[in-house]
Amino acid sequence: MAEIKIFNEQGNEEKIVCSGEISKKIIELLNKNTFAKVIKIEGVSSQACPVCKHNVNWNYCSNCGQRIKY
């Protein structure tokens, strides 16, 4: 079992206790919700997701779901 500490909307700390596989998935999803700066591709007017290198034009990568910052 793993314990994950998070902060709720009011800023109060909460603890979640779950299995190792579930905790890995929660951490993966939280990381995807954190802004990642796009990669500019030289010579092309396109930008790519820093995680999966897929072309992006929105606030989220349509391929892997990463939240994008321009």
N, C-alpha and C positions, 0 to 999 in steps of 0.2 A: 504494500500500500504506500501511496505517496501523498504528501500534504502540499497543497498549493495555496499560497496566500494571494488574495486579490483585494482590490478596493472597490467598494460599491459606489453607486451614484452620489451618495452623501459623503464619500471620502473615508468611510469607516472600513477597517480591515476585516476581511472574512476569510475563513479557512475552508478549503474543499479537500476532503479525503477521498481518494479514488485509487483504482488499480494503476499499475505502471503504464500499461498501454493507453488507458484513458488519459492519464496525465500527460503523456507524450503528445496525444492528439490535441488536448487543450492548449498546450504550449505552442504547438504548430499553428493552431488557429489564431492565437493571440499575436504571434509574430506576423502572420499574414495581415492582420488588422493594423499593424504599425506601418506608417508611411515608409516606403523605400524609394529612393531617388532613381529616376529613369536613366538608362544608359543611352547616350547620344551616339548614333552610328555615323561615322565620318563618311562624307561623300554622298549620303542619302538623307533626305528630309524626313527620316523616320526615327523613332525612339523605341527602345526595347526594355522589357521587364528585367530588373537586376537579378531576379531569381531564376527564371526559365528562359530568358533571352527572346521571348516571343514579342512581336511588334505590339505596341500599345498606343491607344489614342483616347483613353478614358481614365477615370480615377481608380479603376481596378483592372488587373490583367485578366482578359477573358480566358486565358489558357490555364493559369494556376490560381487565380483569385487574390494575388498579392495586391495590397493597397498601394497606389502609386502617387508620388509627389513629383511635380514638375518644377 
